[in-house]
Amino acid sequence: MEETVCIVTFPTTAGAMAMEKCCRAEARPGRLIPVPRSVTAGCGMCWMAPKDSREALEELVVRRKIQIDGIYDMAAPR
Amino acid sequence: MIYLDNSATTRPKPPAVGRAILAALEGFGNSGRGAHDEALTAARTIYDAREKLAALFGCNRPERVCFAQNSTEALNAAIAGLFAPGDHVISTDREHNSVLRPLYRLRAQGGEVDFVPADRHGQIDYADFEKLLRPNTKGVVCTHASNLTGDVTDIVRVGNFCRTHGLTFVLDASQTAGLLPIDMAAQGMDVVCFTGHKSLYGPQGTGGLCVGEGVELRPFKVGGTGVQSFSEIQPMEYPTRMEAGTLNGHGIAGLSAALDWLNETGVDSIRAHDCALARRFYESVKDLLGVTVYGDFSSEVRAPIVTLNLGERDSAMVSDELERRFYIATRPGAHCAPRLHRALGTEEQGAVRFSFGYFNTEAETDEAVAAVKTLAEEL
């Protein structure tokens, strides 16, 4: 079965940095990767985390006031 | 060499600053360009610096700390980004050309600008802000401390004036960032422009602007951002809105190390040290025959600057003699502050500025006093 992941995209690099810092501080799984073109045809980086972390990430983004573009569930990019 | 030109740039820098720059030169990729470890190392360091600066200036959000090359670029971005033809802006005679020239350009483009006048002692009357108010007044741009006299502006008073009348308050903190307390939220500033290489003790080529909540600036530069590449316009989210092109990541790494040093040493301790030396110098030279000191020394809240002239001597020649004969580095001339020199009556003579930093000592200060005494006796 194809693995699915949660992807969080950001309008700025600073937003991605804030995300990584907050996730590290709260021991949340995930890492920054280049944004897959299936998500957006731009460049930049996104946060990739296990699919089951979506709810926790949505809560964290609101609580820590992190600027994001969107949160997506998708097949793990290859 | 006794270096007393710290208001031009602090020297030396804390050793950790050079180490951080070297490590960055060897290790950094380009922040926001790719997600490999080298790019992320740069991006993390830059973001850390934003957090430290936001905390230092009472800026609500680290992403509202936007980097620039220096105060001048930040002030250009703030003034061009906030005001338009038809707008009226109030400033003061105490400003540096980094404020004056962007305002003169605004005026040439159809804006209106008035300056709170300085008297022959370099002092301003805060009641004049009210007198200059017009229906189309949009903002106030002023310095926190004069780079010529070290006199400090009462920013709480100016902030209250701006809040009362719904004006945008842009502060030039070139001489005070890292030296005097700055709290944007508490003191009512909308934009704080700073440089990294003066009292923040970072490298040249670093600086920026902190943008308050609700303040909308038009982008000053547009270009590559590493994000939203297919958009034809500059991304409007801060800090990217104000940052086009590769940042000075190596310099910002040095600035970040300088901010650590600043926080460990303490802004209050640095100010107490620097101002004690400036006061020691001032008290020793102010009554010498032939010496004229400029500025208001009745207040203890000052930038650590003592500016003087010796008789009618050309300030450039005095500064040159201080260097050649006494090995003391000072700054003569106009200091990019033409309106204040006119007010002080020193347009022709200029003035010699002695400015003190954390790495100066009492012994160096006393040597400078002795040099001024010698030159005064020779008048």
Chai-1 contact restraints between the chains, C-beta under 6 A:
chainA,res_idxA,chainB,res_idxB,connection_type,confidence,min_distance_angstrom,max_distance_angstrom,comment,restraint_id
A,P11,B,P235,contact,1.0,0.0,6.0,A-B,restraint_1
A,P11,B,E237,contact,1.0,0.0,6.0,A-B,restraint_2
A,T12,B,E237,contact,1.0,0.0,6.0,A-B,restraint_3
A,T12,B,T240,contact,1.0,0.0,6.0,A-B,restraint_4
A,T13,B,G32,contact,1.0,0.0,6.0,A-B,restraint_5
A,T13,B,A43,contact,1.0,0.0,6.0,A-B,restraint_6
A,T13,B,G226,contact,1.0,0.0,6.0,A-B,restraint_7
A,A14,B,Y47,contact,1.0,0.0,6.0,A-B,restraint_8
A,A14,B,E63,contact,1.0,0.0,6.0,A-B,restraint_9
A,A14,B,P239,contact,1.0,0.0,6.0,A-B,restraint_10
A,M17,B,A43,contact,1.0,0.0,6.0,A-B,restraint_11
A,M17,B,Y47,contact,1.0,0.0,6.0,A-B,restraint_12
A,L32,B,A35,contact,1.0,0.0,6.0,A-B,restraint_13
A,I33,B,A35,contact,1.0,0.0,6.0,A-B,restraint_14
A,P34,B,A35,contact,1.0,0.0,6.0,A-B,restraint_15
A,A41,B,F230,contact,1.0,0.0,6.0,A-B,restraint_16
A,G42,B,Q228,contact,1.0,0.0,6.0,A-B,restraint_17
A,G42,B,S229,contact,1.0,0.0,6.0,A-B,restraint_18
A,G42,B,F230,contact,1.0,0.0,6.0,A-B,restraint_19
A,C43,B,S229,contact,1.0,0.0,6.0,A-B,restraint_20
A,G44,B,G226,contact,1.0,0.0,6.0,A-B,restraint_21
A,G44,B,V227,contact,1.0,0.0,6.0,A-B,restraint_22
A,M45,B,A35,contact,1.0,0.0,6.0,A-B,restraint_23
A,Q67,B,E237,contact,1.0,0.0,6.0,A-B,restraint_24
